[in-house]
Amino acid sequence: MKERYSRFSQLLVVLGVLLCAQTVSAQYFRQSSYWKTHRREVSIGFGFSNFLGELGGRNQIGSPFVWDLELSQTRPAVAFDYRYYLAQKMALRTRLTYGILAGNDNLTTEVFRQNRNLSFKTDIYELSVVYEFHLYREELGHVYDLRGVQGTKSARVGLYLFAGVGGFYFDPKAQFENAWVRLKPLGTEGQGLPGGAEEYNNLQVCIPMGLGLRKAFTKQLSGGVELQYTKTFTDYIDDVSTKYYDPIALQAAHGDIAAFLADPSLSATDAGLNPTAAGQQRGDETDLDAYLFFKFQVHYKLVKYKSGSKKYRTRISRQKIVF
């Protein structure tokens, strides 16, 4: 009897070892350095951009963050990425984004904004480097890669957060008699003139941040969506920030177009009551501009085999789980 139990125990041990070996083999790509073969990735994204600043906005005085979003001013955007995974859940990403930002006071019924009647648009080019932390990585296929066993199907969607630093270029324009006129050379707030505002730079620093979702389609191809909020350190993306400048002095220095685009307000009263008279508030320099990008993305992993051995390549080609 003892001999029978001994053989039975030995059989259980053997089966346990085999099962563990199979499980370890199946989990190889979860727990090893397999992810390093897919650590480089390129992406392309198409979507939308929207401006958060003085012009346009909701039917109330300016609101911070996204509470002043004007959906009708949504414009197209496109982005190209290069991503390098530092670890399974950490990556550095370099991105070049092009978008269009726009705002128009005639879209709001808030009395001051509507009377101000300013508008603008600008192309924006952003180059950024961000750190990504992947809370979850997208998975493909089945949880276990056992021959002849389907197992539990994996359907996890990847979720990540990101933040970093970048630089962007902008050049605001306004429409005058069916032509788009560059606003910076006009010095609409008296830039370069006595008592006027300081001149601004078209190149600025920004802090992009946001979150994204990903879903794997094949071992190398995946797709997703991403929302990016970009904080800037300028209030002149829309060429509006401080106070109205003396229109007569502005006209003398830069001409009729500059004087009109600095103050195209709808109503005009005597200087004592005119809300757009020289020295009156034109913008809010304490509330810096920001913008949003929302994009649909396609990601492609650049595979690099860790080893040239046939055995390793075979294991990779059989693998059903992608990180």
Summary of the structure (lengths in Angstrom):
residues: 323
radius of gyration: 29.0
end to end distance: 50.7
largest distance: 113.2
contacts: 996
relative contact order: 0.18
helix: 24%
strand: 38%
